[in-house]
Each structure stands twice: as C-alpha cells, then as structure tokens.
Amino acid sequence: MSKEHLDIIDRAVEKAHVWLNELACELDSGDRRYAYRVLRAFLHALRDHLSVDEAAQLSAQLPILIRGIYYEGYDPSRTPEHARGLERFLTRIAKEAELAGETEASFAASAASSVLLRHISPGEGEDVLQALPAHIRELLAEGQPAR
C-alpha cells in the first residue's frame, strides 16, 4: 500500500478525533468515549428523522469515519420515522448513548448539533433543520448563529 493511501486513512482518523474533541468540549467533558456515544446516538436519531434523499445529502458532507457511524444500522425503508416527537427523539438518544434521561439527552443533542452545524455548509445545515419537526428543529438550532 502506498504512503498516499495511509495518509488518507490518517486524515480520516484525525477528522474524527476533531469532531469527538469538539463534542467533548461542548459537553464539558474530557471523556471522548462519552462524546462518541453521544455523537453516534445523535447521528442515528437525526438520520432516521430525515428523508432518504436528505440523509444522503447530509452524509456527503460528513468525514468518512463519521459517515460510517452515521450509516451504521441504517434501514432506509423505515425512514423518516413516523413518530417524530421530541420526547421520542430524546428518549432514543438517551437510551443509545446510555444517558440519564431526556434532560441529559437534550443537552447532548444540542451539543452534537452545534458540532455538526459547524462542520457542514450553512445551506445543508438549513436543509437538515427545515426537514425536522419544529420542536426538534428548535432544540437543535438553540444557541446557533442565525442562518
């Protein structure tokens, strides 16, 4: 294998670490395993609330390793979720990330959203937010600069 191919893998790992470090900081935690659990749960819940087309458009802007996490276990025939309430969204994140409950999941979702929106184009961020029910969109847009 050429050095170039290894550089591609090294850069992919580096980008994933950047996302996890930023999320750990947003979560006010030094625990990157915790940040990984939150990111994974958030991406899965978000993905399953998007249409197949919107999920694919978002994935195109994700670093390759983050994209792999995003698509892990994806079943496009079951999306978008029909029960799209905020409580179910937060309960899913809490369960998958092993959080204490909806309050911690709400904080975690806001933090993960902040990291995601920093790393994708403003237009794609707006498309993703607009594809969500208003109550979820409001949670994820909290504290974000006006788009």
N, C-alpha and C positions, 0 to 999 in steps of 0.2 A: 504494500500500500504506500502510495506516495505521501510525502510530508503535507502536501496541499490538502489531502483528504483528512488527515489528522487535524489540521488547522480548522477545518470546517466543524469537526466534532468539538474541538476545544472552544471555538467561538459559541457554539450552541450551548454548551455547558455553562460558559461564562454568562451568557444572556439569561439563562435560567436562574443562576445564582443572583444576578442583579435583581430580577423580579422577586425572588424569595427574600433577599436582604431588604429591599424596599418595603415589602409587605410586613416583614418582622418589625421594621421601624414604625410603620403605620399602626401596627398592633401594639406598639410599645412593649415588644418582647424581643429577647435575644435568641429565642428558640425557633430555629429555621424548620424543624420538624413540624412544629405547630403552624408556622406560616405555610408550609407545604400542604398540610391537611386543610387549612382554610382555603387556599388557592384552588386546590382540587375540587373541594365541595362547592365553592362558589362558581367555578367554571362549569361544572356539571349542571348545577341548578339553572344558571343563566342559559347555557346551551339548550336545555330542554324547554325553555320558555320562548325560544326563537323558532321561526320557520326554518326549514331545511336550507333554503337559499340564504337567509340572513346568517344562520350558523356557519355556513361555508364562507360567506364573505368575511365574517369576523375571523375565522380561523386563518384566512390568508394573511392576516396581519400579525399573527402570533409567531413568536420564535418557535423553531421546530420542536424542541423538547416540551415547551408549554402547549403547543398544538397537540402533541401526543397525549398529554394529560387531559386536555380538553376533549379529545375524541375517545378516550378510554371508556369502553362500555356503551358507546352511543348506539341507539336504535332509532334511526330517523322515522320509522313507521309509527313511533309513539310520541312524536313531537309535532307541533308545540303541545305542551301539557294543557289539558282542558281545564283542570282545576288550577287556576293561576292566581290564587290569593296570596297575599303577603305572608300570612301565618304558615301556609304550607311551604312556601319558598324558604322561610327562615327555619322551620322545623326540619326540612330536608338538609339544609346547610349544617344545622346543629348536630343532627344525627351523623351525617357523613364525616364531619370534621371532629366529632367527639367533643362538642362544646356543651356548656352547662345548660343552655336553653336559648329561647328566642332573643333575649336581650343581648347575650354574647354573640349570637349569630347576626343580629342586626349591626352591631359594631364591626364584626368581621366582614360582613358583606359590604359595608360602606368603605372599609379599608381596602378590600380587594378591588372594589370598583374604582377607587382612586388610582391604584396602581395600573389597572387595565387601561383606564382612560388616558393616563399619561403616556402610554406606550403605543396607542393606536391613533390613527388620524382623527382629527376632530369630526370630520364628516361621518366616518364609520362609527365613532362613539355616539353621535347624534342618532344615526340609524338604529343602533342597538337599543338605545334608551327609548326611542319612539316605538319600537316593536314590543315593548313591555307594557303590561297594565300600569295605569297611572300610579298606584300605590307602591309598586316595586320601583318604577322609574324615579319617583320622588326620593325614596330611600337611597338609591344608588347615585343620584345626582346631588345629594346633600353635600355641601362643602366644596363642590366643584365650581371652577370659574364658569361664568356664563359662556355658552357656546353659541 
